[in-house]
Amino acid sequence: MPCFLRPDNPVMQKYKLDVALGNITTIVYDEALRKETRTNPLSGVSVTTFDERGNITHSVNPIGTEWFAEYDANNNMLSQTDGLGRRTTYAYDAAGNWTSSTNVRGDVTSMTYDAGNLPLARTDALGRRRTSSYDAKGNITALSDAAGNVYRVTTDDYGRPLTVVDPLGHLTRLEYAAPDLATGVLPTMPSRVIYPNNTSISYTYDALGNVTSFTNVSGQTSYSVYDDSGMLLESIDPLGYKTKYAYNERGELASITNALGQISTYEYDLAGRLLRHTGPNGAVTSRTWDKLGRPVAVTDPLNRTSTSFYRADGAVEKVRQPDGAEIRFEYDILGNCTAVIDPAGNRTAYTYNNLYQVINRIDPLGHSTTSAYDKIGNLTSFTDRLGRVTTYTYDVKDFLTREQWLGAGTGEVVKEIVYQYDVLGNTLAAGDDVSAFSYTYDNRNRVLTSTALYPTLPNAPPAFTLTNTFNDTGRIYGTVASDGASVESRYDERNLLASLRWTGAADNPSGARLDYVRDALGAVITTTRYNGVGAPANAPAVTTVYGYIPSGGVGAQRLTRITHTGSGGTGQVLADYLYTHDIAGQLKTTTSAATGDTTTLTHDLTGQLTTAEYRFQTQHTEQFTYDTAGNRTTSATGPLLPTPPPATPYTTGPGNRLLSDGQHTYTYDNEGNTILRRHTLTEATTAYTYDHRNRLTELTDKDAAGTPTQTVAFTYDLFDRRIAKTVTSDATGNTPATTTFTYRGHNIWRENDPSGTPTWYLTTNAVDSWQARQRPTDAPTNPGLAWYLKDRLGSITDIATADGSALLNHTEYTQFGEVRSHTNPTAADRLTFTGREFDTETGLHYYRARYYDARIGKFTSEDPIGFAAWDYNISRYVGNGPASGTDPFGLSNAGLAPALPPPKPLPPQTPPPHSPKGRPGSGPVLETAAILAVGTTIIASVAYTFNENFRDAVNSVIPWMNDAGPAPTPAPAPAPSPAPPAPAPPAPAPPAPDPPAPDPPAPANPPIAPEDLQRMKGDSWKSTHDALQQLEEIEKAQKRLKKAQRDATIESTKKSEQRGKNALKPHNWQPDDD
């Protein structure tokens, strides 16, 4: 217990504070109570100095980092100076309102106010103004953005917003319950929100303000039940399925029972820290903490432990994996991460400018990238490790308008990409030299039409247009293409896909239909396919039944069986796969019930696949070993008998780049792209060429004499989707054969082969959710409709006839995705392992952002988002755990990766071209994201906090909050951050109308399971990170200071650590989901 200050105490006041479970911190004050010294055996010594009014003027953290501040007579901070002498100054008016900030570079951000101290105009460092207007009561009436677009607001007598009109005249209305005259309570939460298309959502509340019911625009209602103290007890979905919550005596979440009765439990220590989580399957994950509240060890259900080590200021110095390998981190005096060192000693370094932005990334081979920014943090140019420059131009609302690629050393423009937006930030048009896109929207900013033009591509459709219709909840109900094909999606009461209907493809107007049956958790348990939409007039073709067992998560289940049966479930079994897993969820065995073939897998302590043994009709093995950084050192593949196959050695160089696989040697450019593969015996070579975005553009095979034997060229649209593949078989002048692709979202809608023969693909809205293909009945090969039947990873293992009477082809794969065999190669498909496209000409799988070589288990390029993919080895496939997850975009490690510790994803090595500031159907992305990031009300004059569901709804129509913010708050030096922030990526948005999110589905904010909370924090950071990068200097300073002010950064470090560990989750395939 502390010794409380008494007048008769001695001059030096001394305290001993029991912070948590025995942690003793000694606090000593000087005689004037102006200097505080804190000493802790774990965190070391920190010193804080105060002025006579209690403002912090100087601080020194345990590693010696200093921070200084000055104040005026009204306690307003006038300046702050960091440990490197970089000074930011602030000014105020006579009323104490913050009026300007000037950063170390002299960039000024300012604010003006009216006579009532309400913010009128904010001017950023580029001179752009945003203004606000008010009525006589101080209620906001109008907001204008930097381009002069005005949002108008009306309020009632209580200051509650009633209407919002956007710059295009779209009106959103809000209704409220009447004031309770008996209690004097004024309802501040809306009971109804009416959208511009006259659809509405509604809420009811209890006396504590908790949402007790939520009704979406389709009239489907979900409910929440609370106890007398406001703790959520039950959530009930529109079908009546319940999720139940229970708490311990301290009010901590103790258990969650899902709709199937499966229970997850949670145990805590006396400080409220999670110690143990037990999943419905009995899997236990445990955590240990040090006396400062920092997580030091996590042990999974297989007793594999990852351990974190900290330095005195709370920064993570290293993480030790279960196998003993360590990842280390270095920092500058301000706590910026200056280096990441993987277990093999590969060191990636970072340098920063005066505004803490990453300006250089130096890879383990010494090659550097350079980033430049404008005054408000937009990335304006990026120079890659090959010296190629990309420049970015923005409009007054910070939407990217132009991207130019400049030749290395020449400055010549080799490519230009342009974007146009409406006043709300919706993308109207975008184009480059090979593709052009245009979009139209409805009054809820949903994409109505998208049109693609490919003027230079042979065999491509002319103007290809997709037209969307929506259901009441905002999901895409139907899509009709200009080529006549259409798809229709129908949803159940929970807004989950219930039926998929496809018509008009080729000369099959009867089309196809799929119906889905789901369990209480929403998982698909039965898929029934019909050859024709008129079921039941048409008999079922193929039925798939899925079996599950509980997993370690609250709402997740583990797939244990997939059975594909012909003739709607009454015919022969076409394929039947059974799966077993260990307690941690790693796949142990796969068995074909039809043949009895069983594959048994083993993994090492970090989840990397080490052996796969195939037994029954074949006796075959795959064996792998790895170094400490996850690079393959040997592989052995072949029959088990009479002797195991010999091991083939692999050699890896700096930067985890494969140099030799026993058959080939590899050469790389400075960007880490494979540029040459040479066969060690035949001397045949394959050369690779890439563009500024490191997209593979050409691959050339040559014989030993250097004569080209094949060239394959790839063309991409401006959204990085592959739109053409051109194959030239030799160098004798043969006419190139070009295959073209058109898209719906990220999935191919139609493919035209070199002869112009089309193939249509039926998918749900989910990525790689291939259901069927359709070719004309007179096509020379594989005419008509065929069904795709998939395994647990989404790999196309079987292709069935339209009526489900037989299989056209069965495919076997190695664990890393090589095709082992086809029963009928002529009926095989380009869609293979994990549903990705396989190019027979190159032997590579196209994983969108890059290409994958299944033979060696590596990508041909480094991950475009670098360490943000949550793996220090940025070229291996899913952490060498191919049975544990998939990577549909080539951008993430979805396997059982070692747990990296930093509190936020490590920086990308290049600005990824996937994070938009404007996108189809996005509205004002930047401002809205900033609102969500800061988490406060959008209207400063309204003295209440919005319910999250309501705030999300209103944010969709009001573009920004009043973000003047209070004056800077003094605090000790900023807390260290073990990862530099990524340069804000200035790229356009997703290209096509992926379905918009439905109306707020949750009736309340239920207690969140701790592991889900960590995931959500990670997701939240990722989704708002780009917006936060654009907030003005004063807001950045406030955030850093407030974070640092927490007691010795304990809580900050703990929360950040939890968020970071789950920044990226596996893309585990779910059957036929959307």
N, C-alpha and C positions, 0 to 999 in steps of 0.2 A: 504494500500500500504506500502511496506517496506521503511524504511529510508536508503537511499543508503550511503555507507561509504565514508566519505570525510576526507581529511587530517586534517581539523580543528575540527573534531569531538572529543569529550572527549575520555579518555583512554578506558572506558568501552563502547563498542559498543552495542547498543540495537535496536532490530528490533521487529516489530509486523507484522506478516504475515497472510493475509487472505487466508487460504488454500482453503476452499470450503464452500460457502453459509454461511458465518458468523463465521466460525471456526477460532478463534484467537490463534495463537501460539506465545509466547514470546521467543525470542532468545537473549541470552546474551553472549558476548565474554569477555575474560580477556584482559588485556592490551597488551599482546603479540599475541593476536589472536590465541592462542594455546589451548584454552579450550572453548567449546561451551556448554551452558546449555539451553535446550529447556523445556519450561513449557506450558502445555496445560491443561485446566480444565477437559478434559475427560481422557487423557492418562497419566497425571502426569508429572514427571520430568525425563529427561534423560540427561546424561552428556557424552560428547565425548572429548577426549584429542588428540592433534595432535603433531607430532614432527615438527622440523623447516622446513621440506620439505613438510609438509601437509599430511603425512601418519597418519592414525589413529592408535594410540598406546594403547589406553585404552578407554573403554566405560562402562557405567553403565545404564541399562535400568530402566524403571519406577518401577520395583519390586526389584531392587537392584542386578540384575545379572551382573557380571563383565566379561569383555573380554579383553585380553592383546595381544599385538603383538610387534615383534622386526623386524628391517629392516637393510639391509646393506647400504653402501654408494650409491648404484645404485637404491635404493627404492625397492629392492626385499624383500619380506617378508621372514624372517629367521625362525620365529616361531610364533605360536599362542597358547594361553592358555585359556581354558574355565573357567567358574565360579567355577568349582570344582578342578581346578589346573591341568587339563589334558593337556599335551603339545604335539604339533605336530611340527616337524622341517622340514625345506626345504633347499636344496642346489642347487647351480647354477654354470654354467661354466663361463669362462671369457666373453663370449658373452651375458651373461644374460639368457641363456636358462635354464629352470628348469631341474635339473638332478636327484633329488631324494627327496622323502618324507619319514619321519620316524614317525610312529604314537606312541601313548603313550605306546604301548606294545613292541616297538622296531622293528616292522615289516617295511621293507623297500620296496618301489617301486621306480624304477629308469628308466632313459631314456638316450640314447646316441645319438649323432648327427654327421653329416658329416661336412666337411669344410664349406659348405654353410648353416649350421644351420638347415638342414632338418633332422627330426627324423629318426634314423636308427633302433634302437631296444628298445623295452620297456620290462622290466623285472618286473614281479609282486612279491608280497610278498612271493610266493611259489617258486620263482626262475624260472618261466616259461617265455620264450622270444617270442615276436612277432616282426618281422622285416619288413622293407620297403626298396625298392631299387628304384633308380631314374636314368633318363638319364641325359645327359649333360646340358639340359635346366631346370632341376629340376622337370620334370614331373615324376610322379610315374610310375614305370614299373612292380613292383611285390610286393606282400604282402604275408607274410607267417605267419601262425598261430602257436600256441604253440606246435602243433604236427608236424610242418614242412610242412604242406600242403600249396602249393603255388597257389595264384591267380595272373594271369598275365594280364597287361593292356598295350594297345598301345594308343598313342595320336597323334593328327594331329599337324601341325605347330603352332597352336594357343593354344595348351595345352588342347584341348578338348578330352575326352576319345572316342576312336573309337571302340575298342574291349576289351572284358573282357573274359578270359578263366579261368574256375574254375579248381580245382584240378583233376576233372574227365574228363577234356578236353571239356566240354560244352562251346561253343562259343556264346557270345551275341555281336551283332554289333549295333553301333549307327551312325546315319546320321544326318547332319545339313544342314541348308540353307547356301548358299554362302554369304560371307561378302558383305555388301552394300557399294560399292566403292564410291558412291555419298555422303553418309552421314558418312561413316567411322564406321558404326555400325557392330559389330561382333555378329552374333547370337550365343548365348551360350546354348540355349535350343535345345534339339534334335528334329528334325522333324520326325524321325522314329527310332524305336527300333526293331531290328530283333532278335527273340529268337532262342535258339539252334535247335528247331524243324522247323525253317524257317518260322514261322508265325511272324507277325509284327503288331505293333500299330503305329499310326502316329498322329502328332499334327500340327496345324497352330497357328500363333501368330499375335497379332497386334503390332503397333509400341511401345507400352508400355510394351510388353512382356506378356500380358495376353493371355491365351489359348483361341482361338476363335473357334476351332473345335477339336474334338477328335474322331478318327476312331479306333475301336477295331479290333481284328484279324479276325472277321467275316465280316468286311466291313461296319458295322453299325456306323453311324456318329451322334454325338450330337454336339450342337452349343451353343455358348455364345455370347451375344451382350452387349457391354459396351457403356457408354457415353464418352465424350471427356476427362474426368478426370480419366477414368479407373474404374468407378463404374459399377458393373454388373447390367444390366437392365433386361435381359431375359436369361433363360436357356431353351433350346429346346432339347427334347429327340429324339431318332431315329424315333419315330412315329409322330413327329411334335407337341407333347404336350408341352405347354409353362408354365413356372413358372416365374412370374414377380416380380420385386423388386422396391420399391420406397423409397426415402430418404427425410428427413427434411432438412431445410436450413443449419444445422450444419453437414450434411453428415451422420447422424445416420439413421439406418434402420428404416423406418416408417411403412412399410407394406410389406407383401408378399401375392401375389395372386397365388393360386395353379392352376393346370391344369383344375380343375372343376370350376374356377372362385370364389372360396371361399377365403375370405380375413381375414388375421390376422394383427392386428395393434399394434404398440408399442409407448409408450410415455415415455419421459425422463425428468429429471430435468436439471438445468443449468450446472451441473457438469457432464452430460452425463450418469447418472445412471438410469437404467430402473425403472420406477415407475409403469407402468401399461401395461399389455398385455391383449388384447381382442381377443379371438379366433373367428373362423368363426361362431360358434354357439352363440356368444354374451357373453360367459363366460369370466369374468374379474378376473385376478389375479393381486394383487397390492403388492408393496413393499415399505417399509420405511427404511430410512438410518439415521445413526447418523452423526454428523458433521465431523467425521473422515473417512467417506465413508464406514462404516461397516453396513451390512444389519442387521437391528434389528427386523423387523417384515415382515412376508409374510401372506397375507390374500387371501384365495382361493375364488372361485366363490360362495360358500355358506356362506361367511363371517366368516369363521373359521380362526383364527389367531394363528400362532406360533411365539414366541418371543425369541430372543437370548440376553443374557446378557454377558458382557465382563469384564475382569479385566484390570488393567492399561496397561499391555503389549500387549493387543489385543487378548489374549487367551479367548476362550469361556468358561465361568464359568458354565453356565446352559442354558437350553432351556426349555421354558414353552410351553406346548402343549395347543391346544384350550380348553381342559377340565380343565386346571389349573395344571395338573401334571407336574413335573419337572424332567429333567435328568441333573445331575451335573457331573462336571469334576474337577479333581485335578491334579497338576503339580509339578515337581521338579523345582529347581532354574534355570535349563537350558530350561525349557519349555516342557520337555517330559511329556506326560500324564502318571500319576502314578495311577490314579483310575477313574473308571466310575461307577456312582451310579445311579441306575434306580429309578423310582418314588416310588417303594416299599422299598427303602433303601438297596437293594442288591448291595454290593460293590465288584467290580472286580478290583484287583490291579496289577501293573506291576513294575518290576525292570529291570535295564539296566546294561550292561557292559560298559567298558570305551570307546567303539566305538558306543555307543548309540543303541545297538541291544538289543531287548527284551530277557532276559534270564529267567525270571520267570513270570508266570501268576498265580495269586492267586484268586480262585473263592470265591463267597460269603460264602462258608462253610469252607474256610481255606485250601482247597486242592490246591496244586501247581504243575505246570509243569515246566520243566527245558529244556532249549535249549542251545546247544553248537555249535560253528562255527569255520571254519578254518580261515586262515589269510586273505582270500579275501572275507569272508562273506558267504560262502556256509554253510548251516546247516549240521552239521556232526552227531549230535545225538539229540534225543528228548526223554525225559522221561515224560510219561503222569501222570495223577493224581492217577493212580493205581500202579505206579512204573514200568510199562512196558517200555522197552527201544527199540527204533528203531534207527539204525545207517545207515549212507548214505556215499557212496564212489563215487568219481567223477574221470573222466579222465582229461587229461591236458587241455581240452577245456571246463571244468566245466559241462559236461554232466553226468547225474547220471548213474552209471554203476552197482551199487549193493545197495540193500536195505535189511537189516537184522533185523528180529524181535527177541529180546532177552526176555526170561522169567523174570518176576518180581522177583528180589532177587536171581536168579540163574545164570543169564548170559548165559544160554543155548540158542543156536540158534533154534528157533521154526519155522522160515520160512525165506526163502531167495528168493529174486527176482533179476534177472539180466537183463541187457540191453546191446545191441550192436548197434553201429552206423557206417555209412560210413564216409568218410572224410568231407562231407558237413553237417554232423549232422543229416541226416535222420536215423530214427530207422530201423535197418535191422532185429533185432530179439529181443525178450523179452520173459521171461518165469519164471514160478515158479513151485511148485509141482503139480498143477492141470491144468495148461494151458501153452501153448507155441504159439508164434506168429512169423511169418516171413513176410517180405515185399520186393517187388521190385519196382523200380521207372523208369520213363522215363527221358529224358534229360532236363525236366523242373521240376524235383523233385516232380512229381505227382505220387501217388501210383498207380501202374499198377496191382499188385496182392497183396492180403493179405491172408495168410493161418493160420488157427487156428487148434490146436491139443488139445484134451481133453483126455489124455490117461487113466484117472482113472474113467471116468464117464460112467455109463451104459446108453444105448439108445442114446448116442451122436453119430453124424456122425463121421467117421474116420478123415481124413484130410479134413477140410472144407475150400475151397478156393473161394474167390471172385475176379473176373477179371474185371477191369474197362476200359472203353474207354471214351474219352473226346471230347467235341465239340471244335470249334475253340476258344471260349472264356475261355476255361479251366474248364467249368462245366462238371460234370460227365454226359456223354451221355447215357452210358449203363453199366449195371453190370450183369455179368453172374456167377452163382454159380456152384460149382462142382456137386451139386445135380440136375442140369438141369434147375432150375428156373432162370428166367432173368427178368430184368426190364429196360425199356428204357425211358429216359426223353428227351423231346424236349422243346426248349425255343423260346420265341418271340424275336423281335428286341431289346427289353429292357433287354434281358437276364432273363426274368421271365418265370417260368414254364408254358408251354402251353398245354402239353400233357404228359400222363403217360401211358406206355404200359407194360403189364405183360404177359409173355408167359412161357410155359414149366413147370408150377407148377403141380405136381402130375400127374393125367391122364387127365388134361384139357389143351391140347396143344393150344387151341384157346385162352386161357388166358382171359385178361380183359383190358379195356382201359378207361381212363378218359381224357376228354378235358375241358380246362378252358378258360373262357372269362373274360377279365379284363376291368375295367374302366380306365379313364385317369390317375388316381393316382396309378394304378397297383393293386388295390384290386380286388379279385375274385368276380364277380357278378353272374356267372353261372358255375356250374360243371355238366357235362353230363357223365354218366357212361354207358359203353357198355359191355355186356357179350360176349367178344371176341374182338380181336384187328382189325378185318377186317371191321369195320364200314366204310361206311353205309350199308354194306351187312348185318350186324347184327343190329337189331333194338335197339335203345336206351333202357336202362333198368330203370335207375333212374336219374332224373334231380333235382338239387338243385339250388334255386335262393336266392340270398342274397340281402337284402335291407339295405341302410345306410343313415345316416344323418351326417352333419358336426359335428366335435367334437371341443375340445378346442385347438387342435394342428394344425400345418400348413398342414401336409400331411396325418393326421390321420382321420379316419371316425369312426362313432359309429354304430355298428351293431344293426339294429332294427327289422329285420325279417329274418327267415330262413324257406324256404318252400321246402320240399322234395316231389316230385311227381313221381309216377310210370310210366313206359312205356315212358321214355324220355320226360316227361312233358305233355303228352297227356292223361295219365291214371288218376287213383284216387290219391288224395292227401294222402300221407302216413303219413306225419307229418307237422305241420305248427305252428311255434312259433313266437310270437310278443314280443318285448322288449321296455320298456320305461326307461329313465334315468333322474336323476336330472341334474342340470346345471354343476355340478362338475364331471359328468360321472358315479356316483354310480347307480347301477341298482335299479329301483323302482318297476317295475312290469314285470312279465312274464305271457303271456296268450297263452294257446293252442287254436288256432282258431278252431280246430276240435271239441273240447269238451266244450270250453268256460271256462275251469278252469283257474283261475287267482291267482297268488301268488304275494303278496305285501310285500315289504321289507322296514325296517327302520334301520338306522344306527345312532351311537352316534357321538360325535364331532370329534373323531379320526378315523372314518370310520369303526368301529367295528359293526358287525351285531347284532342288538338287538331283532328284531322280524321278523318273516316270517309268514304270514297268507295265508292259502290255502282256496279258496272259490269257490263254485259252486257245483260240485258233492260231494265234501268232504268239511267239515268245520273243519280245522285243524290248529294248531299253533305250532310254535317253538319260544321260548323266552329265552334270555340270558342276564345275567348281568356280569360285570367284575370289578376287582379292578383297582387301578391306574396303575399297571404294565401290564394290559392286561390279567390277569389270570381270568378264568371263576369262578364266585362265585356262580351262580345258573343257572340251565337250567330247562325249562318246555316244555314238548312235549306231545301233545295229542289233543283230540277233543276240539273245541271251546265251544260246547254246550253239556249239559246244563250249565256247569260251566267251566271256564278255568282250565287247568291241574295244579296240585300243583307243586311248585318249588322244585327241588332237589338241596341240598347244595353241594358245592365243597370246599375243604380245600387245601390251598397251603402253602408250607413251604419255607425256605430259598432257594435262587437260582431259584425261580419261579417253583419249582418242585411240581407237583400235589401229594397230600398225600391221598386224598379221593374224590371220585366222587358220594358218596351217596350209591353206590352199592359195590365198591371195595376199597381196600387200596393198596397203591403203595410203593415199596421200590426201592432205586437207588444205584448204585455203585458210586465211587468217580468221575467217568467221566460223571455222569449225565445220564447214561443209565438206563432205567427201567429194573430191574432184577427180580422183583417179583410182581405179581398182585394177591391179595387174595379176594375172594368173602366174604363179611361180614356175609352172612347168611349160605351159604352152606359150607364155609371153603375150597372150591375148589381153587386150585392155578394154576398160569401159571408162569413158570420160563423162563428167557431169558439169553442167553449166547452171548458174543461178542468177536471179535478178536482185534488185535492191532489197526486196523483202525476203531474200533467201529462199524463194520459191524455185524448185527445180524446173528449169525451162527446157533443157535438152539433155539427152543421154545418147552417146555415140559408142557403139561397139566396133573395135578394130581387131584384125588378126595380127599375128606376130610381125608381119611385114608392114603394118601400119595402114592397111587398106580398110576403109570403113565397110562393115558388113551389115550394119543396121543403125538407123538414127530414129530416135523417138523424141518428138517435140511436144511440149505441153503449153497450153494457153489458159490464162486465168482472168476472171473478171475483176473489177476493182474491189470486190468484197472477198477476194482470195478463194473463190470457188473455181475449180477446174472446169472449163467450158469446152475444151477441145484436146484431143490427143491425135497427133499425126505421126504415122509410121512410114518410113522409107526403108525398104528392105535392103537396098544395096546402093552403091555409088554409080550405077550405070544409067541413071536418068529415069528410073521407074517413077511413075506418077505417085506422089504421096497419098496414102490412104488416111482420111481424117474421120474421126468419130467425134460428134458434138453432143453436148449435154445442156439441158435447160433444167431449172430448179424451181422447187417450191420450198422456200426457207433453205434449210441446209441439205435437204434430200433431193435427189434427182427425180424430176417429174417425167422427163422424156429423154431418150437417147436415140440419136440417129447414127446408124453405122455408115461405113464409107459408101455403101450403095444407096443410102438414103432411107433404108428400111427402119421404121421406128420401133422402139420398145418403150412401153409405158410402165411405170413402177407405182404400185399402190403402197402407201405408207400412212401411218397415223401422223400426228403432229410431232411425235418424239423423234429425235435424231436416230437414224439408222433403224427405224422400225419397219423394215421391209416385210410386206405381207404377200405380195404377188407380183408377177410380171405379165404383161400382155403384149403379144405381137400379132400382126395381121395373120389371118388364116392362110394366106398364100405366101407367107414368108418362107424363104428357102430353107431355113433351119429353125427349129423350135417354135413352130407357129402356135397361135392361140394363147389361152390362159394357162398359167402354171402357178402353184402355191409354193411359197417358201416356208420350210419347216426348220425351226432353229433349236439350238441347244441352250444351255444355261448362260453362255456368254453372248448369245445372239449370233453365233456363227451359223451360216447356212449349211446345215449338215445334210438336208434332204430336200429334194424338189419333187412335188407330187403333181399328177395330172389334174386337169380341171375338175373331173368328176370324183377324184380321190380314190380311184380304183387301183392305182399303182404308183410306184416311185419312178420318176424319170432318171434320177441320179442320186447317189449317196456319196458323200465326201468324208474322208478321214483326214485329220490334221495332226501334226506334231503339236507338242504343248505350246511352242512359241509361234505356231501358225503356218508352218509350211504345209502344203497339200501333200499328204502321203499317197492318196489314191482317189480315183473317181471310178464308180461302177459304169458310168456312161459319159465319158468326157465330152461328147458332142452336145449333150444336154446340160453340161455344167454352166456356171455363171461367173460373171466378173465379181459378183458379191460373194465373199467367202468368209474368212476368219474374222470374228466379231462384227460381221456385217459390213466390213470395209471392202473397197474395190481392189482387186488384184490384177495387175497388168502382166500378162504372160510374156509380153515382149521384154520387160525389164526384170521380172522376178521380184518386183517390189509391190507392197501394199500402199495405197494412197490413203493416208490418215489426215487429209485436209491440210493442216499447217506444214506437214513434212511427210516424207516417205519412209516406210519401215521395211527393213530386210529381215524377214523371219528366220533366215538361215543362221544369222549371227546374233539375233535378238537385240538389234540396235537400230536406231533411226540413222538415216544418212546425214542428218543435220542436227545441230544442237536445238534444244527447245527454245522457240522464239520468246517465251516469257521467262527463260532462265530459271533462277532459283525459286521464282514464284510458283513453279510447278511442284515445289515442296520435295525436291530431290536434289542432292548435291551432285549426282551423276546425271547430267542433263541430256544424255543421248541413249541411255538404256530404256528398255520397254517396261513400263509399269513396275519399276523396282525389281525386275527379274521375277515377278510373281504373276505370270500370265494367266493362271487359273483363278486369280483373286480379284480381277477387275479388268476394265477396258479403258481405252483412251481414244474416244471417237474423234477428237479434234487434234490429236497429236500435241496437246498443250499441257497435259497433266500426268502426274504419276498417280495411277489409281490402284496400285497394289498395296501390299502391307509394307509401306516404306518405313524406314527408321524415323523416329519422331524428332524433327528438328525443333529447336527451342525458341527461336526469336519471336518476339511478341507481334510481329507482323511479317507478311511474306517478304522474302529477300528480293532485291531489286531485279527487274528484268534486264537482260543484257542488251536488248534493243527495244525501242518503243513499239509495243505490239499494236498492230493495226486493227484492233477489234473492240476498243472501248470508245463508244461514240460520245460526242457532245450533242449531236442531233441525230435522230434516227426515225425511220418510219413509225409513226404512231407514238412518238416519245413525248411530244410536247416539250416544255421547258425543262430538259433533263438536268442541266447544271443547277438551276435554282432549286428545283424540287429535291434533288439529292442533297443539296446543302441544308435544306430544311430538315430532312430526315436525319442528317448527320448531327446537327446541333441539337435536335430533339426538342425544340421549343415551339411556341405558337407562331403562326404566320402573321398575326396582326398584333402589333405592339400595344395598341390601345385597349385590347380586350384582356381583362384581368383574370383569365382562367386558362387552364391547360386543357387542350383537346384530348379526348380519348383517341388512342392510336388508330383505331379503325376509321374514325371520323376524320382525323388529321390526314390520313392517307387519301381519303376520298376528296377532301377539300384541296389538298396539295395538287391534285390532278388538274385543277382549274385555276388556282392562284399560284403564280410562278415563283414568288420568293417571299421570305419573311422580312420584316424590318430588322436588318442585321447590324445596326449601329453598335449595339453592345455597350456594356458599361466601360468605364475607364479600366485600364490594365490593373490587375491585382498583383501586388508584389508577392514574390515567393522565392524560395531557394533556387539554386541552379537547376536547369532542366534535368529530368531523370534520363539516364542513359537508355539508348535504344539500340538493340543489337542488330539492326538492319536499316540500311539507308532507304529513304522513300524512293519509290519508282518515279522516273520522269512521267508527268501526266501524258498519257498516250493520245495524240491528236488525231484519232482516226474516226472514220465515219461509222455509222451504225450498221447493225445487221441488215442484210440486203433486202429481205423479203418478209412478208407478213407472217412470221411465226405468231401463233395465237396470242392475243393480249391476255393479261391476267384477268381473272374474273373479279367481280365485286368482292369486297372484303368478306372472306368466308368465315372468319372466326367470330363467334358471338361475344367473346371476351378475351382477356389475356390470361390464359390458364397458367398454372405453375409449370415450369419447364424442367424436364429431367436435366440434371447437371451436364451430362455429356451432350445433350441436345443444345443446351444453353451455350456451351463452348463452341459448337458448330455454328450456331446462329451468330455468335459474336464474330466468328471468322468470316461468315458470309456477309454480315453487315459491314465489316471493315472493307471487304473487297468491293461491295456494291457502291459505297460512298467515297472510297479512297480518291478517285479521280476528282470528284467534286470538292473534297476538302483541300486538294492541292491548289484549287483555284480561289479559295477564300483569301481575302486581303490580309496584309501583314498583321494588322491588329488582332484579327481573330486567331491567326496562327500563334501569335505571342501569348494571347490569353490561354489558349489550350495548353501550350507547353508549360506555362507558369502554374496553372491550376493543377495540372498533372504532377508537377514537381512538388507542390505544396503538401501533398499527402505525406503522412508521417514516414520519413525515411524511404519513401517510394514503395513501401511494402505492398499496399493494396494495388497500386498501379502495376507493379511487377507481376503480382499474382494474377490479376485479371488479364493483363496482356499476354502472359504465358499461356493461360488457358485458351485465349482466343487464337493464338498463333498455332497451337498444336493441331487445330482442326480447321485451318484456313482452307484446306482443300480436301474434299471427300471423294471416295471412289465413284466412278461412273458405272456402278453395277447395273447390268441390264435387267429390266423388269419385263416380263412377257406382255407383249402387245399393248403396253401402256402408252399414254399420250402426255 
